[in-house]
Amino acid sequence: MAVQWLENKVVLVLTTINNANVKTQATRKCKNAQGRQISKDIPQPGAISNYNSYMNAVDWSDQILATHNVLTKCVRWWKTLFFHLIDMTIVNSFFFIPGAPQKFS
């Protein structure tokens, strides 16, 4: 299933888990005519809410890799892949200790 949803920007999701008929309610804050903040419920596809609830650790890992990596420019593609895998191994071993309870916010 391919879902396109417009929030602030266009969000595209490809999934095999959800179907297109599942909708959830998402709460957004917006201003009314008087300029006060109000909460507004908007319909959200189920694929987007599943992504937001389950992909927290992966996004966190990608964010750390984007800022803390071994910056090497290589002519050979396999060297770049090798250094990226080394970076991923270091980040995952530091934050994802096997057997330890994981807590993500």
C-alpha positions in Angstrom: 0.0 0.0 0.0 1.2 3.5 -0.8 -0.1 6.4 1.3 0.4 10.1 0.7 -0.6 12.4 3.5 -0.3 16.2 3.7 0.5 17.6 7.1 3.1 20.4 7.0 4.8 18.6 4.1 3.9 15.7 1.9 4.6 12.4 3.7 4.8 9.2 1.6 4.7 5.8 3.2 5.0 2.3 1.6 3.8 -0.5 3.8 2.6 -4.1 3.7 1.2 -4.2 7.2 -1.6 -1.7 7.2 -4.6 -1.2 4.9 -6.0 2.1 3.6 -9.2 2.0 5.7 -7.6 2.3 9.1 -7.7 5.9 10.4 -6.6 7.2 13.8 -7.1 10.6 15.5 -4.0 12.9 15.9 -4.1 15.9 18.1 -2.6 19.1 16.7 -2.5 22.6 18.3 -3.6 25.6 16.2 -4.8 29.1 16.8 -8.4 30.1 16.6 -9.8 33.5 15.4 -9.1 35.2 18.8 -5.4 34.0 18.7 -5.7 31.4 21.4 -4.2 27.9 21.2 -6.8 25.1 20.8 -6.4 21.4 20.3 -7.8 20.0 17.2 -8.3 16.3 16.3 -7.5 15.4 12.7 -7.8 12.1 10.9 -4.4 10.4 10.3 -3.7 7.2 8.3 -3.0 4.2 10.4 0.4 3.6 8.6 1.6 7.1 9.8 0.6 6.5 13.4 2.3 3.0 13.4 5.5 4.6 12.0 5.5 7.3 14.6 5.0 4.8 17.5 7.4 2.0 16.4 10.3 3.7 14.5 11.5 5.9 17.4 14.8 4.0 17.9 15.7 3.8 14.3 15.2 7.5 13.7 17.3 8.2 16.8 20.1 6.0 15.5 20.0 7.7 12.1 20.2 11.1 13.7 23.3 10.2 15.7 24.9 8.7 12.6 24.3 11.9 10.7 26.2 14.0 13.1 28.9 11.5 14.5 30.4 9.5 11.7 33.8 8.8 10.2 34.0 11.3 7.4 36.1 9.5 4.7 35.8 10.1 1.0 36.6 7.0 -0.9 36.7 6.2 -4.5 35.6 2.6 -4.0 31.9 2.2 -3.0 32.7 -0.8 -0.8 35.0 1.3 1.4 32.2 3.8 2.1 29.8 1.0 2.9 32.4 -0.6 5.2 32.9 2.6 7.2 29.2 3.2 7.4 28.7 -0.3 8.8 31.5 0.3 11.4 29.7 3.5 12.4 26.3 1.7 12.8 28.0 -1.0 14.8 29.5 1.5 17.2 26.2 3.4 17.7 24.1 0.2 18.1 26.6 -1.4 20.6 26.6 1.8 22.7 22.9 2.4 22.9 21.3 -1.0 22.4 22.8 -3.3 25.0 21.3 -6.9 24.6 19.2 -7.9 27.6 18.9 -4.4 29.0 15.5 -2.7 29.2 15.1 -0.1 26.5 13.3 3.2 27.2 12.7 5.6 24.3 10.8 8.8 24.6 
